[in-house]
């Protein structure tokens, strides 16, 4: 099945002019914005190791795809590259969060020839600091990407530093069998969703699965509430440091969230997203706001029972057409050990062949290359593609749409403090605003 006709239109809005200079699931642990080195060498590149990264027939890849299913898909894509090129890929797989937390130290040390990363601000941030290789020549050999995908892969200097591979929308997921058994209907407004959650409680379910041990999942909740209450433009301006966190509009976001917290799974700061997903998989929770990658936690025979809806309307004047839909892909180190091989690998991961392998093996994402054979998409993927195609505005995700130091050193602890104690919204927003002023004037 081909992509929705409106895909190019939605991608054209992916990097809006209002945030073109300022651009999920990613973390940086903050110090990158100030140039500090992170971690203690937890993320070691393969480039100069005994793994074979310096061998003329090998190229090394730093992968953050540590969960079983995506790790398996990466392996199959790399097998495809080896078959077509005769080159071997030495894959250095690191826990997803550890990869993000140590990325700055990694890139300034001895990184792998190629590494997995994210489009938008997070790509431009490292490209602008000379920590990524120019891939403009690779893009000259790629086909199947819209101009908007190219834009999302372009640095501030007009050169390309990123090859997109996949993207995924955030939505509210549920199990159809549970809803059919209890007679639940998809809510169109927040009031309807709140009433539905009350029914779920009576039926012995946790209304909304929730986890924030890793720091980033709660950003998705903030994002969608801000998009629904204040609209897309305010949201991206807030992320760009142009709006005040002490405004009534932001306070309303937190006040709305405070009212919803009792409907969320308790003790979320001690739970990973995978554990929260398992509560949905085990039919203990009724709903879960997360990205399409949620499907990784379901068996193949359970995916047909998984469905979703876009987070409902809060303000009729704003509607419910905006959403988060981040793009993942690949970048090259600034000085790869095997540069020619690295460029061959990047050309391959951006090809139709690589996208076709992903479609066949990963039911939890959407491929970026429009030439791919998407007839293998399951019902969930087809619906996700239609959702993204019908969106009026697309955000990349909070920690991809703002400065990494602000996201990690200010927003993560602030949101976790709010979850622990949601009473002092004024104190919380004042603290965020004061820190924002210091960071954004840096």
N, C-alpha and C positions, 0 to 999 in steps of 0.2 A: 504494500500500500504506500502510495506516495505521500509526501508531507502535505499538510494543509496549504492551500493556496496563499493564505495570509502569513505564512512563516516569514517571508522576506520583510513584510511590513512590521511584524513584531520585532524582528531583529534590528530593523532600522531605528527602533526606539530604544535599543539596548544600551547604547552609550549616548545619552542625550547631550546636546550642546551645553546645557546648564551645568553638567558635571564632567565635561570632557577633560578638564584639567585635573580632576580629582579621583578619578577612579585609580560551602557553603555546599561552606562547612569548614572554613579555614581559620587557623589561629596563627599569630606570629609571636606571641608572648612579648610584644611591645617594644623591646629594646631596639628593634631595627630602625624605628623612627629617629632614634637619637644616636645611632651608629654603634651602640654597645654590642658586644659579642654575647651570644646566647648559649646556654647549655655548657656541657663539659665534654663535647666530642661524641655525644650520643648518636649523632647522625654522621657516620663516616662514609665518604664517597668510595666508590670502587675504582676510580680512575687510576690511582697509582698503587693499588693493592695487588695481592697475589691472585686475585680473582680472574685476571686476564684482561683487565680493562685497558692495558697498554699494548696488548697484542694487536698486530696489524689486521687480524681477522675477527676482532672483537670490538664491541661498543658497549659501554656501561650505561645502565639506566637506574636512576634513583626513583623508586616507586613508593607512593604513599597509599597504595591500594592494598592494605594489610588484611582486610576482612576476607574470608575464604572465597566468596563468589567473585568479587572484582579482581582478586589476586589471580584466580583461575583464568579469568577473561584476559588479563594482561599477558599471562603466560601463553595463551593461544594466539594472541596477536603477535607476540614476539616469535613464536614458532612459525607463523606465516611469513614474517620478515626473514627469518633464517632460511626458509625454503626458497624464497624468491631471490635472496641476495647472496647466500652462501656465507654470510657473516653470523657470528654468534653474539647473543645479547647476554651480558652478565647483569642480572637484575638484582639490585640492592633494595629489598623491600623493608621498609621501616614503619612501625606503628603510625597510623594516620596523624594522631595528635602530636606525637614526638617529632614527626617530620616537620609539621608546621611550627612547632615551638623552637626548633633548632635551625630553621631554614637560613637565617642570616649568617650564623656561624658556618654552616655547611657551604654556602655559596662563596664565602670569603676564604675558605680553606681549600680542600681538594675535592670538589664535587664530582659526581659522575658526569659523563659526557652529555647525557640528556637527563632531564628530570621532569617529573609530573608536577603541574602547578595549575594556576587559575587565570582566567581572562580578566580584563578590566584593570582596575586600579592596582591589584596585587601584581599583575604582570608589569605594568608601567613603573611601579615603585622600584623594582630591582633593575629593570632596563635603564632607568634614568641614572642609577648609581653604578652603571657599568658592570653589573654582576650577571648579565645574560648576553648570549650571542645573537648577532643580527641574522635573522632568518628570511630576509627579503628575497634572496635567491631561491630558497626553498619554495616560497610562495609563488614564485614565477613558474614553478612546475606543478603546482596544485590546481585542482579543478573540483567543482562541486560545492564551493562555498560562496555565499552571498557577499555583497560589499559590506554588509553590516558585520558578518563574522570577521571579515578582514579588518574592519575598524576596531572591533573588540580585541584584535590581536596586534594592534599597532601602538608603538610607543609614542611618547611626546615628540620625538624627533622625526616622526613620519615613517619609521622603519618597522618591519614586523619582527616580533620576538616570541611569538606563540603560535602553536598549531592546535586548533580546537579538535576535540575528539567526541565529546558528549555534553549533554545538558539535561537538566531535570527540573520540573516545577515543584513547588511546595503546595500542598493542599491538605485537606482534612480526610484521612483515610478511615475506613471502617470495613467490617466483614458483613457481606450481604446476608449470610445465613442468620447472623445474630439480629440484624435489623428486621429481616422478614419474620423471624420467630416472635419478635416483640412488637411488630407493627409500627416501627419507627419510619418517619418520613424525613427526607432531606430538608434541613431548614433553609429558608431564604433570607432570614434576618437574624440578627444577634438575639433578639428576644425569643424567637422560635428555637434557636440553638440552646439558649439557657433553659427554656421550658423542657426541651428534649433531654438535656442533661439531668434535670430533676427527675424525669421518668426513669432514666437509666439508673440513678441512685436507688430509686424504689425497687428496681428490678435486680439489685445486687451487683451492678456493674460500677467500675470506676468510670465516670463519664469521659474524662480526657486523659489519656496516657501522657506522661510528662517526665522528662529527665533533663538534668543540666549539670551533671558531674563534669563534663568536658568543657563547659563554659559557652559553647556556641549555640546549642539548640534553642535556648530562651531568646536569642536574637531573632529567631524566626517568628516568635510570638509578638515581640515588640514591633518588628517590621510590619506584619499584617495588620495589627491594630492601628498603627500609625497610618498605613496606606488607606485603611477603611475610614478612619476618623478624620484625617487631615488631608488626604489625597497624595498622589505621587509627587507632585512638585515640591510640596512642603517636606516630604520625606527625604528626597535627594538633597534639598537645600540644608536640612538639618544634618545630614551625614557629611555635607561639605563644610560644616561649621558656619553657615550663613544665617541660621536661625537659632534662637535662644532656647536652651533646655528648661529655662524657668518660665516659659510662656504658658498661658492657660491651655494652649493646644496640646503641649506635651504632658502637662499635668492631667489632662483628660484621658490621655492614653494610659497612663499609670493607674488612674482612678478606675477606668474600665477594666483593666487587667486585675486590679485588686478585687473587684467584684467577681471575677471569674476564677480566681485562684482556688476557692473551696471546691470547685468542680474538677480540679486537676489532681492527678495522682500525687499523694503526699510524699515527703522525703525525697524530692526530686534531685537535690544536690548530691545525693549518694548513689545515684542511678545513672547508668550509661543509656544512650539512645537505643542501643541494641536490647537492653533489658526492658525498656519501656515498650519497644516494638514487640517483644515476646509476650507482654501482657495482652496486647491486641491479638497476636497470633493465637494465644491460648484462650481467647474469648473472655478475658477478665476485664478488659476495658472496651468502651464503646466507640471511641474516636481517638485519633492521634494526628496532630498537625506536624507534618514532616515532609521531607523531600521524597521523590519517587524511589530513591534508593532504599526506602523502607522495605521494598519487596525482597531485598536480600535476606531478610529474616523469615521468609515464608518458603515452605517447600513448593516445588513446582505444581503439585496437585492441589495446593491451596490458593494459588494465585488467581484462579477463576473466581474465588470467593472474596477477593479483595477489590474494593471500589473506593472512590473518593468524590468529594465535592469541593469547590472553591470556597474559601472562608466567606461566610455570608455578609450581606450588607449591614452597615451600621447607620450610615447617613445616606438617605435616598439621593441626595444631591451629588454624592460622590460615587455611589454604586459599589460594585464588587468585581471590577474588571482588571484591577492591577494585581500583580503577584510577583513573587521571587522565582527566578529561573536561572540559576548559575550555570556557567560554562566551565568545563574542565578540559585540560589538554596537556601539551608538552612544551618544554623550553630547552634551550641548549646552554651549557656553561659558557662563560666568557672565553675560556681557553681550554677546550676539550682536548683530552689526550689523543683521541682519534677523531679529528674534526670531519674528515671526509666521510667516515662511517656514521658519525652522528647525523650529518646532513642527509645521508641515505635513509637512516632510521626515521627521521622526522618527515621526510617525503612519504615514507611508507605509512606511518601512523595517520597521516592526513589523507590517505588514499581511499578509494571506494572499497578496495580489497580488505583493508583493515576494518572499515565500518561494517562491511558485510559479516566479518567474523564476530564483531561485537553484537550485531543484531541477533545472530544465531545463538549466542551464548549468554547474553545478559538481558533478562527481562525487566531490569530495574532502572534503565536509563534510555535516553533517546540519542541517536547518533547525529553528529553535526554535519556530515557530508550528505548533501541532498541527492547525490547520485547513488547512494546506497539502496539496496533492495530491502525495503521496509515491509515487504509482504509478510515477513516473519514476525512482525510486531504482534504481541498478544493484545487482548482487548484493553488492558490497562494502559499499555504504551500508546495505543491508538487514541484512547481518550485523553491521555496526557498531552499528546501532540496537538490535538484539537483544542485543549484548554489553553495551551501556550499560544497557539495560532489565533485564538479569539480574544486574547488579552489586549487591553488598550495601552497599558504601560507595563514594562518589565524592569524589575530591580535585580541586581546581581546577588544580594544578600548583605546584611548590615556590615559584616567585617570585610567584605570585598568592595563596599561602596564608600568607605571612609578611610582615614589614615590608619595603618595597622597599629601604631602605638596607641592611638585613641581607643580603638576597638578593644585591644587586649588589656591595657593597663587601667583603663577607665570604665568602659562599658561592661566588660565581663564581671568584674567585682561589684559594680553598681547593680546590675541585674540580679546577681546572686544575693546581694544584700537585700534587695527588694523582695525577692522570693522568701527569704528568711523572716523579714520583718517589713511588711508592706504599709505600715502605718504612717511613716514620716515621708510623704511624697515631696513636701517642700524642701526638707533637708537633703533628700536624695538628688533632686533636680538642681538644687543650688550647688551641690558638690560637683556634679557632672559639668555644669556650666563653668564653674571656676577653673576646673582642670582643662576643659575644652579651650578656654581663652589662652591658657598658657601654652598648650600644645599647638594650636592652630596659628599662633603668632610666632612660633619657633622658626 
